[in-house]
Structure formats: structure tokens, C-alpha cells
Amino acid sequence: MDIKLPPLGEGADSGTVVNVFVKAGDAITKGQALLELENEKAIASIPADQSGTVTQVYVKAGDKISVGQRLLALAGGVSTASTPAPAPVATAPVAVAAATPATLTGAPVAPAPVAEEEFVSSVEPAAAPTIRRLAQELGIDLRRVRGSEPGGRVVMADLHDYIQSLIRRAAQPKAAATAPGAAPASEPVDFSRWGPVTRQSLSPLRQVIARRMAESWLAVPRVTQFDEADITALNELRKKFSPSYEKNGARLTLTPLLLKALVEVLKRHPLLNSSLDEAREELVLKHYYHIGLAVDTDAGLIVPVVRDVDRKSLVELAIEVEALAQKARDRKVSKEELRGGTFTVSNQGGIGGGAFTPIVNQPEVAILGLGRGALKPMVRDGQIQPRLMLPLALSYNHRVIDGAVAARFIVDLVKALENFPEADVKL
């Protein structure tokens, strides 16, 4: 009698085995964890659906397995062989913003690559000026986009479908169909000709990150606004009140302080807390503030979401930020904790990085990058003084946010950080 991999839900149909907890001869009970499976950005336990004694284990750590595949054989259990796993359901391509989650977060797997017939119109198609401008920004020849409106007119949904087709073609293992107008795919290179090499399979997490970054790069015309904030006074507040926070089980770092300042600025600039519904050509203004925090892990970048930042105290934020970051590093963060973000913060300061240009985490429209705070000679009241300066980088979707809006946002954020009220930190 076999135990098979059950449906994983939400469009997922496969994963990689991380750990196997049982061996031949073990007695197991229904609901007992059999193995850990890595899928998208989360690691989940797969429980037994029956009790019995293990007679054979068919999988091991590192195996890639699919729904319906045998995991182990049992003696004394109830057979599940007669219950076939449901076949994966193919989904039609949808608009990029509707299909891409908040975050680098566990969304449905993209449709399997299929051979697509190349389309080239003999005439320049009709299209609105906004469509033409976007196509030009993305380097897309509109003659290659099949228009769905009368007379072959190209609308936003057609452009989205075309972008999705490019992503699917790029994902094909052999890349038989290259993007129209692009250089032919290069022949595989045997790097071992010039010296020893080691090959490593891309983990499911790394594959998700690669796909999300490619989608964002193709779909978002991005601009990055840079500035610096003088956090000398803020850092003094942090050091002054850290002992009292530690007594309450919290570690007061820059991140919770930043979140408090950030959420107030987002309230004054709601465009940066929105998403673009490209299929309907509507802007979705969100009246909640769920901030994603990019966490560097051994497996890759994971972005858990701190929910309702505006409703939580500084102590609550400090505790939650540290707990979520640790769960992400331990790969124990759930898929739900990776979803629903409205804005993302990527902090490289702890690593030592300076200025950088973070990529927008779709379907959000902006992301804030933080570099390493450093002492710099600055002129204050006509005197040169050493000040602790924090580099800020705001990347945003130029289809939603104009440069003036981004500049006002980052100016207000700098003011909020430089004038953080002591009363908001004091317990």
C-alpha cells in the first residue's frame, strides 16, 4: 500500500525533498510528518494520510517529486492507490500585474511553456499613445503584438499577453523560440574546457526569484530616486531606549523605527502604496499597510510581510520583525506570511552595501533600498560636523509614479527620519 504526494494546492504540482523523517521498519501514525518539501519559497511538512509500518521509502533528500508520485510503501494501512492525484489544470495567460504576487511570494506557478506561432503584422497596428509609449520603453515592436480589438487595434491586455509569451519562451529549457528581434540563443558552453567546474541545480526558491525578476524587468519601466537621511539623532534615540526595549523582550534596531516613519509617509503619498490592475487599466489604492522586508537567507532572498504596520506599537514591530526574519532564515515562514505586501524595504546596511537600485516587487509599485549608514563630514549651522548618513534608494514603476511624486515622497521620508519624535520611542 502506497502513500503518494497529495495535491499541494494553489496551482503547485511539484517540489524538492529537503528531509525524509522515516525509514523502512518505522511504525507511523496518520498525520505524522513524513518529509519536508520545498515548493516556491516555503518548506512544508507532508503528513501521512494513514497509519502502518513503512516497508519501503521511494524518495530521498534532493529528489524532485510531483503530485501523485509514490513516497513510501506501508504494511497494515489503507490503500490510496485507487485515488489518483488530480491532473494539473492549465491556466490561460493573464496580465502581468494580476498574475504576479506581492513579492517575491508564493504565487501560482507560471503556465508550462508551449510552442507559440510568431506573429508579424504587415502594417503598423492602431494603438493608443500610452500603449505606443510603453512598447517603446520596453523595446517591443508593436507589429509583433497581435491586436484583439476590431481592425487589429492593440490594447494593454494584448501587450501583456505578448510579454507573457516572451517570458514563457525564455523559460523553455532549450530556448527553441527566441524573443523576436533578439539575437539567436548562444550554443551551450563547455566551461570545463578551461578548468575544473562544479554544477549546482537551481533550487525551487532560486527559480522563483529568477522568474519574478525577469517578469519585473520586462513589465516595469523603473526609475530610482536617491537621497540621504541624517540619522544621527535617531540612532541616539535607539541607543538611549534599547535597554528598556530589551526588558520587554524586544531588540530596537533601525528597521522598526524606519517602518514607523515610513508608514506615516505612505499615508501622505498613497500612490506608493498602490498596485496597477493592468487588465482593467485601474489603479488600486490600498487602505492598509503591509510592509515586506527582504531577508537574506542561505537559500536566497525571501520577503516576509509585516502586516498592519500602522496599527502596531514600536515594541510590537521590533518583536515581529526579528521573529519574521528568523523564520525566513530557518525556511519556516508560511506562504501566507509572504503575501499581501503593499510596499517593500530592502536593507543591505547590515551587510555593508552602499547605494543600489532594488527591483520593484510586483504587483507593488515601489521599493525602498537602504544602504550602510556611515559617518560623513556635513555642514550644519555653518559648521562641519560628523553625521551618520543613511543612503536611501527608491525604485518605482514610472507607469504609476511620476518623478516629482517620488521626489516629494523621499524628501518627506528624510524629514520623518531626521525628526523622529522621542515620545514615539519612549516606553
C-alpha positions as CSV (number, residue, x, y, z in Angstrom):
1,M,0.0,0.0,0.0
2,D,1.4,3.3,-1.1
3,I,1.4,6.8,0.3
4,K,1.6,9.3,-2.5
5,L,2.3,13.1,-2.7
6,P,-1.1,14.7,-2.2
7,P,-2.3,17.9,-4.0
8,L,-0.2,20.8,-2.9
9,G,-2.9,23.5,-3.7
10,E,-2.8,26.9,-5.3
11,G,-1.5,25.6,-8.7
12,A,1.6,23.9,-7.3
13,D,2.2,20.4,-8.5
14,S,5.8,19.6,-7.6
15,G,8.7,20.3,-5.2
16,T,12.1,19.2,-3.9
17,V,12.5,16.9,-0.9
18,V,14.5,18.6,1.8
19,N,14.4,16.0,4.6
20,V,12.9,12.5,5.0
21,F,11.9,11.6,8.5
22,V,11.0,7.9,8.2
23,K,12.8,4.7,7.1
24,A,11.9,1.1,6.4
25,G,10.6,-0.6,9.6
26,D,9.2,2.6,11.2
27,A,5.7,2.5,12.6
28,I,3.9,5.7,11.6
29,T,0.5,7.2,12.5
30,K,-1.9,9.2,10.5
31,G,-0.9,12.9,10.5
32,Q,2.7,12.2,11.3
33,A,5.2,14.2,9.3
34,L,6.9,12.0,6.6
35,L,9.1,14.5,4.9
36,E,9.7,18.2,4.3
37,L,9.1,19.5,0.7
38,E,10.4,22.8,-0.7
39,N,7.9,24.4,-3.0
40,E,8.2,28.1,-4.2
41,K,9.5,30.0,-1.2
42,A,8.2,27.8,1.6
43,I,9.2,24.5,3.2
44,A,6.2,22.4,4.3
45,S,5.8,19.1,6.1
46,I,3.9,16.3,4.2
47,P,1.9,14.2,6.7
48,A,0.8,10.6,6.5
49,D,-2.8,10.0,5.4
50,Q,-2.9,6.6,7.1
51,S,-1.2,4.5,9.8
52,G,1.0,1.5,9.3
53,T,4.6,0.2,9.1
54,V,7.0,1.5,6.5
55,T,8.2,-1.3,4.2
56,Q,10.0,0.9,1.6
57,V,10.9,4.5,1.1
58,Y,10.9,5.7,-2.5
59,V,12.3,9.2,-2.2
60,K,15.4,10.9,-0.7
61,A,16.6,14.4,0.1
62,G,17.2,16.3,-3.2
63,D,14.7,14.4,-5.2
64,K,12.2,16.4,-7.3
65,I,8.8,14.9,-6.9
66,S,5.3,15.6,-8.3
67,V,1.8,15.2,-7.1
68,G,0.7,11.6,-7.2
69,Q,4.2,10.2,-7.0
70,R,4.9,7.4,-4.5
71,L,6.6,8.5,-1.3
72,L,6.7,5.2,0.6
73,A,5.0,1.8,1.0
74,L,3.1,0.7,4.1
75,A,2.0,-2.6,5.6
76,G,-1.2,-2.5,7.5
77,G,-2.5,0.8,6.1
78,V,-5.5,1.6,3.8
79,S,-4.5,1.7,0.2
80,T,-4.6,5.0,-1.6
81,A,-3.6,3.6,-5.0
82,S,-7.1,3.8,-6.2
83,T,-7.3,7.6,-5.7
84,P,-5.3,9.2,-8.5
85,A,-4.0,12.6,-8.0
86,P,-5.8,15.3,-10.0
87,A,-4.1,16.3,-13.2
88,P,-2.6,19.9,-13.2
89,V,-5.0,22.3,-14.7
90,A,-3.6,24.6,-17.4
91,T,-4.4,28.2,-16.9
92,A,-4.6,30.8,-19.6
93,P,-2.0,33.7,-19.7
94,V,-3.1,36.7,-17.7
95,A,-2.0,40.2,-17.2
96,V,1.4,40.6,-15.5
97,A,0.1,42.6,-12.5
98,A,-2.8,40.2,-11.9
99,A,-0.6,37.1,-12.2
100,T,2.5,38.3,-10.2
101,P,2.2,38.2,-6.4
102,A,3.3,40.8,-3.9
103,T,6.7,39.6,-3.5
104,L,8.6,37.5,-4.4
105,T,5.9,35.5,-2.8
106,G,4.4,32.0,-3.4
107,A,2.1,32.6,-6.3
108,P,0.7,30.0,-8.8
109,V,3.4,28.5,-11.0
110,A,3.5,30.1,-14.5
111,P,1.9,28.0,-17.3
112,A,4.1,25.4,-18.9
113,P,6.0,26.7,-22.0
114,V,4.3,25.9,-25.2
115,A,5.3,26.5,-28.8
116,E,3.8,29.7,-30.0
117,E,3.4,30.8,-33.5
118,E,5.3,34.0,-34.3
119,F,3.1,36.8,-35.5
120,V,4.2,39.8,-37.5
121,S,1.8,42.3,-38.9
122,S,2.5,43.8,-42.4
123,V,1.3,47.2,-41.2
124,E,1.8,49.3,-38.1
125,P,-1.2,48.5,-35.9
126,A,-3.5,51.0,-34.3
127,A,-2.8,51.7,-30.7
128,A,-3.3,54.4,-28.1
129,P,-0.4,56.8,-27.4
130,T,0.1,55.2,-23.9
131,I,0.4,51.8,-25.5
132,R,3.0,53.0,-28.1
133,R,5.0,54.8,-25.4
134,L,5.1,51.8,-23.1
135,A,6.0,49.5,-26.0
136,Q,8.9,51.9,-26.9
137,E,10.1,51.9,-23.3
138,L,10.1,48.1,-23.3
139,G,11.8,47.8,-26.7
140,I,8.8,46.0,-28.2
141,D,7.9,46.2,-31.9
142,L,4.1,46.6,-31.9
143,R,3.9,44.8,-35.3
144,R,4.7,41.6,-33.4
145,V,1.8,42.1,-30.9
146,R,-1.5,40.5,-32.1
147,G,-4.3,43.1,-31.5
148,S,-7.6,41.8,-30.2
149,E,-9.8,44.8,-30.9
150,P,-11.6,45.5,-34.2
151,G,-9.1,46.2,-37.0
152,G,-6.3,44.6,-35.1
153,R,-6.1,47.5,-32.6
154,V,-3.6,46.7,-29.8
155,V,-4.8,47.3,-26.2
156,M,-3.0,46.9,-22.9
157,A,-4.2,43.3,-22.5
158,D,-2.6,42.4,-25.8
159,L,0.7,43.9,-24.8
160,H,0.6,41.9,-21.5
161,D,-0.1,38.7,-23.3
162,Y,2.8,39.3,-25.6
163,I,5.2,40.0,-22.6
164,Q,4.0,36.7,-21.0
165,S,4.7,34.9,-24.3
166,L,8.3,36.2,-24.1
167,I,8.7,35.1,-20.5
168,R,7.4,31.6,-21.4
169,R,9.8,31.3,-24.4
170,A,12.7,32.4,-22.2
171,A,11.7,29.7,-19.7
172,Q,11.9,26.9,-22.3
173,P,14.8,24.6,-21.5
174,K,16.2,24.5,-25.0
175,A,15.0,28.1,-25.8
176,A,14.0,26.8,-29.2
177,A,12.0,30.0,-29.8
178,T,14.0,33.1,-29.1
179,A,12.4,36.5,-28.5
180,P,11.5,38.2,-31.8
181,G,14.2,40.7,-32.8
182,A,16.7,39.2,-30.3
183,A,20.0,37.6,-31.1
184,P,19.8,33.8,-31.5
185,A,20.4,31.8,-28.4
186,S,24.1,31.0,-28.0
187,E,25.3,27.5,-28.0
188,P,25.9,25.8,-24.6
189,V,29.5,26.5,-23.4
190,D,31.6,23.7,-22.0
191,F,33.3,25.7,-19.3
192,S,35.3,22.6,-18.2
193,R,37.5,23.0,-21.3
194,W,39.4,25.7,-19.4
195,G,39.5,24.3,-15.9
196,P,37.6,22.5,-13.2
197,V,34.0,23.4,-12.6
198,T,31.1,22.5,-10.3
199,R,27.5,22.5,-11.3
200,Q,24.6,23.1,-8.9
201,S,21.0,22.7,-9.7
202,L,18.9,25.8,-9.1
203,S,16.7,25.4,-6.0
204,P,13.0,26.0,-6.3
205,L,13.5,29.2,-4.4
206,R,16.1,30.5,-6.8
207,Q,14.0,29.5,-9.8
208,V,11.1,31.6,-8.3
209,I,13.4,34.6,-7.7
210,A,14.7,34.4,-11.3
211,R,11.3,34.3,-12.8
212,R,10.0,37.2,-10.7
213,M,13.0,39.3,-11.5
214,A,12.6,38.6,-15.3
215,E,8.9,39.5,-15.1
216,S,9.6,42.7,-13.3
217,W,12.4,43.7,-15.6
218,L,10.2,43.2,-18.7
219,A,7.0,44.8,-17.3
220,V,8.1,47.7,-15.1
221,P,9.7,50.9,-16.5
222,R,11.7,51.7,-13.4
223,V,13.4,54.8,-12.1
224,T,15.4,55.0,-8.9
225,Q,15.4,58.2,-6.7
226,F,18.4,58.6,-4.4
227,D,18.9,60.6,-1.2
228,E,20.5,60.5,2.2
229,A,19.0,60.9,5.7
230,D,20.9,62.2,8.7
231,I,20.0,59.6,11.3
232,T,22.4,60.8,14.0
233,A,19.7,61.8,16.3
234,L,17.6,58.7,15.5
235,N,20.5,56.4,16.3
236,E,21.0,58.2,19.6
237,L,17.3,57.6,20.4
238,R,17.8,54.0,19.5
239,K,20.8,53.6,21.8
240,K,19.1,55.5,24.7
241,F,16.0,53.4,24.8
242,S,17.4,50.0,23.7
243,P,17.8,48.8,27.4
244,S,14.1,49.4,28.1
245,Y,13.1,47.5,25.0
246,E,15.3,44.6,25.9
247,K,13.4,44.4,29.2
248,N,10.2,43.9,27.2
249,G,11.8,41.2,25.0
250,A,12.4,43.4,22.0
251,R,15.6,44.4,20.2
252,L,15.4,48.0,19.0
253,T,17.1,48.2,15.6
254,L,16.8,50.7,12.8
255,T,14.2,48.6,10.9
256,P,11.2,49.1,13.3
257,L,12.0,52.8,13.6
258,L,12.1,53.0,9.8
259,L,8.8,51.2,9.5
260,K,7.1,53.7,11.8
261,A,8.4,56.7,9.9
262,L,7.7,55.0,6.5
263,V,4.0,54.2,7.1
264,E,3.2,57.8,8.0
265,V,4.8,59.0,4.8
266,L,2.9,56.4,2.8
267,K,-0.3,57.8,4.2
268,R,0.6,61.2,2.7
269,H,1.6,59.6,-0.6
270,P,-1.0,56.9,-1.3
271,L,0.3,56.2,-4.9
272,L,3.3,54.5,-3.5
273,N,1.0,52.1,-1.5
274,S,-1.0,51.1,-4.6
275,S,-1.0,48.5,-7.4
276,L,-1.8,48.7,-11.1
277,D,-4.5,46.5,-12.4
278,E,-3.3,46.4,-15.9
279,A,-6.1,44.2,-17.3
280,R,-8.7,46.7,-16.2
281,E,-6.4,49.7,-16.6
282,E,-7.3,50.8,-13.0
283,L,-5.2,51.9,-10.0
284,V,-5.8,50.0,-6.8
285,L,-5.2,52.3,-3.8
286,K,-4.8,50.2,-0.6
287,H,-6.0,51.4,2.7
288,Y,-3.8,49.0,4.7
289,Y,-0.1,49.0,5.2
290,H,1.6,45.6,4.9
291,I,5.3,46.1,4.5
292,G,7.6,43.4,3.0
293,L,11.1,43.0,4.4
294,A,13.7,41.4,2.2
295,V,15.6,38.9,4.2
296,D,18.9,37.4,3.0
297,T,19.0,33.6,3.6
298,D,21.3,30.8,2.7
299,A,18.8,29.7,0.1
300,G,18.2,33.2,-1.4
301,L,16.1,36.3,-0.9
302,I,12.8,35.9,1.0
303,V,10.3,38.7,1.7
304,P,8.0,38.1,4.7
305,V,5.3,40.7,5.2
306,V,4.8,42.7,8.4
307,R,1.0,43.3,8.5
308,D,-0.8,46.4,9.7
309,V,2.3,48.4,10.5
310,D,0.2,51.5,11.2
311,R,-1.7,49.7,14.0
312,K,1.3,48.3,15.9
313,S,3.5,49.8,18.6
314,L,7.2,50.1,18.2
315,V,7.7,47.3,20.7
316,E,5.4,45.0,18.7
317,L,7.1,45.9,15.4
318,A,10.6,45.2,16.9
319,I,9.5,41.8,18.2
320,E,7.7,40.8,14.9
321,V,10.5,42.0,12.6
322,E,13.0,39.9,14.4
323,A,10.7,36.8,14.6
324,L,9.8,37.0,10.9
325,A,13.4,37.4,9.8
326,Q,14.4,34.4,11.8
327,K,11.5,32.3,10.4
328,A,12.6,33.3,6.9
329,R,16.2,32.3,7.6
330,D,15.0,29.0,9.0
331,R,12.7,28.5,6.0
332,K,9.8,28.1,8.3
333,V,7.8,31.1,7.0
334,S,4.4,30.2,5.6
335,K,3.2,31.1,2.2
336,E,0.5,33.4,3.7
337,E,3.3,35.3,5.5
338,L,4.8,36.1,2.1
339,R,1.7,37.5,0.6
340,G,-0.3,40.7,0.6
341,G,2.5,43.3,0.8
342,T,1.8,46.8,-0.3
343,F,5.4,48.2,-0.2
344,T,8.8,46.5,0.3
345,V,12.0,47.5,2.1
346,S,15.4,46.0,1.2
347,N,18.1,46.8,3.8
348,Q,21.7,46.0,2.8
349,G,23.2,48.1,5.6
350,G,23.9,45.1,7.8
351,I,26.0,43.5,5.0
352,G,27.8,46.7,4.3
353,G,26.4,47.7,0.9
354,G,26.1,51.3,-0.2
355,A,23.8,52.7,-2.8
356,F,22.0,50.2,-5.1
357,T,18.9,50.0,-7.3
358,P,16.4,47.5,-6.0
359,I,13.9,45.9,-8.4
360,V,10.2,46.6,-7.8
361,N,8.4,43.7,-6.2
362,Q,5.3,43.3,-8.4
363,P,2.4,44.0,-8.1
364,E,3.6,46.7,-5.8
365,V,4.8,49.9,-7.5
366,A,7.7,50.9,-5.3
367,I,10.5,49.5,-3.1
368,L,12.9,51.3,-0.7
369,G,16.5,50.3,-0.6
370,L,18.7,51.1,2.5
371,G,22.5,51.1,2.4
372,R,25.0,51.2,5.1
373,G,24.9,54.2,7.5
374,A,28.3,55.9,7.5
375,L,29.8,58.9,9.3
376,K,30.4,61.8,6.9
377,P,31.5,65.4,7.3
378,M,28.4,67.5,6.8
379,V,27.7,71.2,7.1
380,R,25.3,72.0,10.0
381,D,24.7,75.6,11.1
382,G,27.7,76.7,9.2
383,Q,30.0,74.2,10.9
384,I,31.4,70.9,9.5
385,Q,30.2,68.1,11.8
386,P,30.4,64.3,11.7
387,R,26.9,63.0,10.9
388,L,25.6,59.5,10.5
389,M,24.1,59.4,7.0
390,L,21.8,56.7,5.7
391,P,21.7,56.2,1.9
392,L,18.2,55.7,0.5
393,A,17.2,54.4,-2.9
394,L,13.5,54.5,-4.0
395,S,12.8,52.4,-7.1
396,Y,9.4,52.9,-8.6
397,N,7.1,52.0,-11.5
398,H,7.1,55.0,-13.8
399,R,3.8,54.0,-15.3
400,V,2.2,54.9,-11.9
401,I,4.5,57.3,-10.2
402,D,6.0,60.4,-11.7
403,G,9.4,61.7,-10.8
404,A,8.0,64.7,-8.8
405,V,5.8,62.3,-6.7
406,A,8.8,60.1,-5.9
407,A,11.0,63.1,-5.1
408,R,8.3,64.5,-2.7
409,F,8.0,61.1,-1.1
410,I,11.7,60.6,-0.4
411,V,12.0,64.2,0.9
412,D,9.2,63.6,3.3
413,L,10.8,60.3,4.4
414,V,14.1,62.0,5.0
415,K,12.3,64.6,7.2
416,A,10.5,61.9,9.1
417,L,13.7,60.1,9.9
418,E,15.6,63.2,10.8
419,N,12.8,64.5,13.1
420,F,11.6,61.3,14.7
421,P,9.7,62.2,17.9
422,E,11.3,60.9,21.1
423,A,7.8,60.4,22.5
424,D,7.2,57.7,19.9
425,V,10.2,55.7,21.1
426,K,9.9,56.2,24.8
427,L,8.1,53.4,26.6
